[in-house]
Amino acid sequence: MIASTLGIVVLALVGFWLLGGVLLRIGGTLLVLAGGLALVLTGSGAAVLLLLAGSALWLAGRMHYALRHRG
């Protein structure tokens, strides 16, 4: 039981290390686009929060990529 749990945790960490930066940047870009579209169409304050969340995700992905590639 403990060995399988540790194996799953290690597999998740390795997957995040390899794909995390790309997935965060793609997700952030999609959120920024959705937030921008919602802001244009509705003008709601929630769209601004969506834009901010997408920007933060994109920045986190960029930092993860830079950390991984020592850049």
N, C-alpha and C positions, 0 to 999 in steps of 0.2 A: 504494500500500500504506500509506504513512504517512498520507496524507490520509484514507483510510477509517478507519484506527485512531483518528486524532484526532477524526473525526466521531462515531464510536461513543462515545468517552470524553466528548465534549461532550454528546451526547444522554443518556448515563447521568447525568451531573452535573445537567443541567437536569431530568431526570425525578426525581432524588432531591430536588432543591430544591423542586419543585412538590408531590410526593406523599410525601416521606420522613417528615414528621411524622405524617401520618395513618396510614401503613402501620406505622410503629414503634409507635404507640399501639394500633392494632388488634391487632397481633401480640403486644404486651405484655399486653394484656387477655386474649387467648386463652390465653397461657401461664400467667397468674395463675389463670385459671379451671381450666385443666387441672391445674395444680399443687395447687390447693386440693382439687379432686375426688380426685386421687391421694393426697393427705395424709389425707383423711377415710376413703378406702376401704382404703389399705394402711398408712399411718403410716410410710412409709419416709423416710429422710433425703434421697433423691434428689428427692422432691416438694418439700422445702424449698428445694433448689437451683433447682428449676424456678420456684418462687414468686419467689425472689430475681432470677433472670434475667428473668422477666416484668416485675417491678417496675422493673428497670434499663432495660429496653427502653421501657416506658411513660414513664419519666422522660426518657429520651433523646428520645423523640418530642415530649414536652411542651417540652423545651428547644429542639428544632429549630423547633417551631411558634412559640415566643416569639421566637426569633432572626429567623425569617423575617418576622414581623409586628411586630417591634420593640416587643415588649410585656414 
